[in-house]
Amino acid sequence: MPYLNYLDTIRFAAMLMVMACHACDPFNAGATYGTGEANADMFLWGSIWGSSVRACVPLFVMLTGILNLPTTMPMQTYWKRRITRVLWPFLIWSTIYNLFPWFIGMLGLPESTVYDFFVWASSSSPALSDNLSRVAEIPFKFHYIACHMWYIYMLIGLYLFMPILSAWVATATKRQIELVLLIWLASTFLPYLHEFSGKYLFGECEWSTFGTFYYFSGFTGYLLLGYYIVKYIPAKVTPTLTFAIISFLCGLAITYFGFSHMTAQPDATPEQTELFWSYCTPNVMLMTIAIFTVLRLVPIKGWIAKALSNFTVCGFGIYMIHYFFVGPTYHWIETLSLPTGLRIPAATILIMAASWSLVALVKQLYKHSRWLLG
């Protein structure tokens, strides 16, 4: 599919939402997982902003589908080009994040500094052996000190599957794609059915988690959804805006009130806490479609188009490094006399500005920066 300039706008908006999502972490940590003193006002705004930006990851996946479906490259060539582009920066930055407590110890700083940077860190031990143990596990799992790296494992999985999906998309009719999307839509209700109706449904049992909808579930649906909307749904201002407003508000209401309900349960597990914030759910899908369909209407030109083009070049590197700025930005924002509701947007802008500036500078000065920043 030819490149569309509004994709830069969507990518920027999605990354801004990622920054906001992570800027919420220090606000929500105490109330959700007991990692600190819960402040009701902070948690309220953390819940509101956190619920509002859940479309961030689905938007990125939709962009991946739009830009990669269908691909004409041989499978091995596609894997080599796409996976190696993200693999080396991922390994380098995952190692840096996981060695951070050791760096802090080498500088003679208190262990609590680790939590000042990374509120979800599971350990602040400066022992090199503990840090290297986590590094050794990077090929198999991420650690919460680098919690945003979960996305890269998922992205690599999508890249592995892309040539297979692409071969079908290349010959599929509109009707066939719609049927698959309908089955995927049904699968987005599974998290709620599992929670409120029973753990084992549609053939799932103790010895098999692969039920009826398993093969149509997950983020591959967003790949196909992005491709389908761009190819078959024309952009029309009036009906698009009406649909988008209704869709977004409905999705946001379910997301916010569902999240608030689950976090109010004193014995809620992490899985239950995240239930209504899960990306592959109907409420988040509604918000995602709403934002996507509106942003594709926004015209960009001149210096804005040029800036967004630069952002696209820097985007992956920004994602890799931005979490280093989350904790320090939160602590600095707390020293200002800002209303609680404005602290997360302010932190979001600062995190984005710092990350983008640093990545753009490195890319300008270091000609081999793609190995470090994609």
Order of alpha helices (4+ residues) and beta strands (2+ residues): alpha-alpha-alpha-alpha-alpha-alpha-alpha-alpha-alpha-alpha-alpha-alpha-alpha-alpha-alpha-alpha-alpha-alpha
